Amino acid sequence: IKDGKLYIGTTSDKAVYKQILDNPKVEIFAMGARGTVRISAEAYPVEDPELNREVYEDMGKDSDTENIAALELRNVKGYIKTPTGTTEF
């Protein structure tokens, strides 16, 4: 999360990146010991090279690679489910 926006990262040489360019609708599901997260959103490439680098580094990834590709998630809907309940957003 940066400046109130949610981002994910990949590299532009991966098939998933090319799929997102063709169809920006994505779903993300993560499960761990403390609960689950499910997000559906639209993912759009970050066009500003400096913001792309900053977002990528904020995710703990190495931005020395030329093909970094941060994606801004828009129209985010989903939930976080923990043992104490579910929070929708």
Backbone hydrogen bonds in HBPLUS format (Angstrom, degrees):
<---DONOR---> <-ACCEPTOR-->    atom                        ^
c    i                          cat <-CA-CA->   ^        H-A-AA   ^      H-
h    n   atom  resd res      DA  || num        DHA   H-A  angle D-A-AA Bond
n    s   type  num  typ     dist DA aas  dist angle  dist       angle   num
A0002-LYS N   A0005-LYS O   2.84 MM   3  5.34 155.8  1.90 152.4 158.7     1
A0005-LYS N   A0002-LYS O   2.95 MM   3  5.34 160.8  1.99 115.5 121.9     2
A0073-LEU N   A0006-LEU O   2.75 MM  67  5.44 179.0  1.75 160.7 160.5     3
A0008-ILE N   A0071-LEU O   2.97 MM  63  5.33 151.0  2.05 146.3 155.7     4
A0071-LEU N   A0008-ILE O   2.79 MM  63  5.33 163.5  1.81 160.1 161.4     5
A0010-THR N   A0069-ALA O   3.01 MM  59  5.26 145.7  2.13 131.9 142.7     6
A0069-ALA N   A0010-THR O   2.99 MM  59  5.26 142.7  2.14 148.4 137.9     7
A0014-LYS N   A0011-THR O   3.21 MM   3  5.86 170.1  2.22 121.7 123.6     8
A0012-SER N   A0067-ASN O   2.71 MM  55  5.22 157.7  1.76 150.0 157.2     9
A0017-TYR N   A0014-LYS O   3.20 MM   3  5.50 128.7  2.47 103.0 114.7    10
A0018-LYS N   A0014-LYS O   3.45 MM   4  6.89 159.0  2.50 148.3 152.9    11
A0019-GLN N   A0015-ALA O   2.94 MM   4  6.22 152.2  2.02 151.5 160.0    12
A0020-ILE N   A0016-VAL O   2.95 MM   4  6.17 152.4  2.02 145.5 152.4    13
A0021-LEU N   A0017-TYR O   3.00 MM   4  6.33 151.5  2.09 148.3 156.0    14
A0022-ASP N   A0018-LYS O   3.19 MM   4  6.44 149.0  2.29 140.6 148.0    15
A0023-ASN N   A0019-GLN O   2.84 MM   4  6.05 147.4  1.94 146.0 156.2    16
A0043-ALA N   A0024-PRO O   2.74 MM  19  4.98 154.4  1.81 135.9 142.3    17
A0026-VAL N   A0041-ALA O   2.84 MM  15  5.49 168.6  1.85 152.0 155.6    18
A0041-ALA N   A0026-VAL O   3.01 MM  15  5.49 159.9  2.06 150.7 154.5    19
A0028-ILE N   A0039-ILE O   2.78 MM  11  5.09 158.7  1.83 148.8 155.4    20
A0039-ILE N   A0028-ILE O   2.81 MM  11  5.09 160.5  1.85 152.6 158.2    21
A0030-ALA N   A0037-VAL O   2.92 MM   7  5.23 158.4  1.97 149.9 155.6    22
A0037-VAL N   A0030-ALA O   2.86 MM   7  5.23 154.1  1.92 153.2 158.5    23
A0032-GLY N   A0035-GLY O   2.85 MM   3  5.40 159.7  1.89 162.4 169.2    24
A0035-GLY N   A0032-GLY O   3.21 MM   3  5.40 163.0  2.24 108.1 113.3    25
A0036-THR N   A0081-LYS O   2.83 MM  45  5.18 150.5  1.92 143.4 153.1    26
A0081-LYS N   A0036-THR O   2.81 MM  45  5.18 164.5  1.83 151.0 156.5    27
A0038-ARG N   A0079-TYR O   3.04 MM  41  5.55 160.8  2.08 155.6 160.5    28
A0079-TYR N   A0038-ARG O   2.95 MM  41  5.55 148.4  2.05 148.6 158.6    29
A0040-SER N   A0077-LYS O   2.80 MM  37  5.42 162.5  1.83 163.0 167.5    30
A0077-LYS N   A0040-SER O   2.91 MM  37  5.42 154.1  1.98 160.0 167.7    31
A0042-GLU N   A0074-ARG O   2.87 MM  32  5.14 159.7  1.91 150.9 155.5    32
A0074-ARG N   A0042-GLU O   2.74 MM  32  5.14 161.6  1.77 153.7 160.3    33
A0044-TYR N   A0072-GLU O   2.90 MM  28  5.18 158.6  1.94 141.1 147.5    34
A0072-GLU N   A0044-TYR O   2.72 MM  28  5.18 157.0  1.77 158.9 151.8    35
A0046-VAL N   A0070-ALA O   2.97 MM  24  5.67 154.8  2.03 155.1 149.4    36
A0052-ASN N   A0048-ASP O   2.85 MM   4  6.00 161.3  1.88 160.3 166.7    37
A0053-ARG N   A0049-PRO O   3.02 MM   4  6.21 158.0  2.07 144.3 149.0    38
A0054-GLU N   A0050-GLU O   2.93 MM   4  6.20 165.0  1.96 151.8 156.0    39
A0055-VAL N   A0051-LEU O   2.85 MM   4  5.95 171.8  1.85 157.9 159.9    40
A0056-TYR N   A0052-ASN O   3.02 MM   4  6.10 160.8  2.06 145.0 150.9    41
A0057-GLU N   A0053-ARG O   2.91 MM   4  6.12 161.2  1.94 153.0 157.8    42
A0058-ASP N   A0054-GLU O   2.85 MM   4  6.05 153.3  1.93 149.1 157.1    43
A0059-MET N   A0055-VAL O   3.21 MM   4  6.46 130.4  2.47 140.0 151.5    44
A0059-MET N   A0056-TYR O   3.21 MM   3  5.32 139.9  2.38  97.1 108.1    45
A0061-LYS N   A0056-TYR O   3.35 MM   5  5.83 155.7  2.41 149.1 148.4    46
A0060-GLY N   A0057-GLU O   2.83 MM   3  5.13 157.2  1.88 114.4 118.5    47
A0089-PHE N   A0078-GLY O   2.90 MM  11  5.46 161.5  1.93 144.3 144.9    48
A0080-ILE N   A0087-THR O   2.83 MM   7  5.22 151.0  1.91 145.7 155.4    49
A0087-THR N   A0080-ILE O   2.84 MM   7  5.22 164.8  1.86 154.1 158.9    50
A0082-THR N   A0085-GLY O   2.83 MM   3  5.33 177.5  1.83 162.1 161.5    51
A0085-GLY N   A0082-THR O   3.04 MM   3  5.33 164.0  2.07 113.3 118.4    52
